[in-house]
Amino acid sequence: MRSIKITGGFAASSQHKRTWQDNGHERAHIIDPRINNTAKSGAHGVFVNAATATIADALATILLIQPKLHEQLAQRYNVQILI
């Protein structure tokens, strides 16, 4: 199991809360703009440690939608990511 040393801001994002049923389909609050529907990346949760909480929150949401960007974003923003 990996761990993150927390400095600066920390954020987590998941689809486990803020869900509801819509015509028999489970919906969640994070929308993938590519499909205009609930994000379904397969990531259960994303945790980001960044210079600020604002950056961490934005990156956590992006990575919940598209987790394959984790290496690129970690390097570009000098952040720690746990998916």
N, C-alpha and C positions, 0 to 999 in steps of 0.2 A: 504494500500500500504506500502510495506517495503522500507526502505532506507538503504544506506550503508554510513558509515563515512569513507571517503577516506584518507588513510595514505599509504605511500609506493608507490606501483605501482598499476595501474588500467587498466583493459582491457575489451573490449566488443567483442562479436562475434555473428554474425547472418548470415542468408542465404538470406537476402533481397537485398543485393547489390552483384555485381560480379556474375550475372546470365546470361545465354544465352540459346538459343533454339538449340536443336540438334535432328533432325528428329522428330520434334513435341513434344519433351520432354524438360521440363525446367531442366537445369543443373546449379549447383552452385560450387563455388571454394573449398568448404570443402568436402573432400571425406571420406566416412566411409570405413576403410580398411577391415572390415569384409565382405562387399559386393562389394567392388571395384567400388563404384558408389557414387553419391551425397548423403550426409547425410540427412536422413529424420526422425529425432527423434521426431518431433512435437514441439520442443522448438523453440520459435520465436526469442529469444535472450537470451544471457547469459552475466552477468556482474560479474567480479571478482576483488576483492581488495586483494592484496598479498604484501609480503615484497618487491618484485621487479616487474617491468612491464613484465619481461621475464617469470616469474612464472605465473603471472596473465594471460598473453596471452596464454601460453600453456594450462593452466587449462580451460580457456574459450573455447578454441577449442575442447578439450576433452569432456567438458560438453555439448557442442552443439551436439556432436555425441552421447553421452551416458549420458543424464541428471540424470539418476537414481544413478549415482556415487557421486552426490553432497554432501551428508552427509559424506561419507567416505573420500572424498578429502578435504572437509572443515576441518575435524578433523585432518587428517594427515599433512596438510600443514598450518594449523592455518590461514585460509583465510575466507573472507566473500564472499558469493555467492548469487546472485539474478538471478533467472531463470524466 
